[in-house]
Amino acid sequence: MAFGPNKYAAFHLIVARWLRQCANKGPHCYVTLGGTELRDIPSMGFVDSGLLQNVWSYENDAERYRLAEQSAAILQGKGISVQLQHGSIWNHARSSDLPHLFYIDLLGICAWSDYDARLGAMFQNEVIREGDGLLITSHLGHNPGLPAIREHFGGEFDVLGLDTSSDAIVKSTFRRSHPSLTLFKALSLNGIQSELSVRCFGAIKYQDKSPMGIYGYSISAGTTNLSSLVNDQATLYFDLKQGKACDPAQF
């Protein structure tokens, strides 16, 4: 599937912010679910070529994997080596002590499904661990309906003290924070929210074939507090269409 330039402009911005604010110095491993074109890999190198020393890219579908093989061969000809994996990124086995940057490029929405369980297992098994970075794309155009949102995230909304009778508050919190709410569910499923600190350092809204958001997280030792995760004043919300930072409520 081909994506337009807005996707990669957003990708560049979030990676650059991660490098400036969160990343450890030195080499990293890059683990991606970036599609058959593998365009995120040279795009990553555009931001910092040092991030291409150890690259894993996952594709589970057989036909899409064959397309990804062709893309990997082209990159190899340009001197970019990719360890292409025919399998699921959720089953990634960590083989290096270097800090990792994970790019989970979802076509759908980072809620419902079993993303909380899958991410929870990666945290529990220390596939994603302190010192790592995590980027997640999520569809912003889906309309699951406010009753479904209230039901799914009701516990989290109660902890946040939200006025859930307000449609505007529920919708705004969901749009800007549903990957954060899903990550907190992932930690809570395994009772490890007191062992890892997950912080959202930025979210960028962009328009591709549909409205999308890319969310960036840093992982460190510490504790994850839901209110701090969702309401961190240091989190940057950026609207690519307007070309500027935006109020979280307008994300």
Order of alpha helices (4+ residues) and beta strands (2+ residues): alpha-beta-alpha-beta-alpha-beta-beta-alpha-beta-alpha-alpha-alpha-beta-beta-alpha-beta-beta
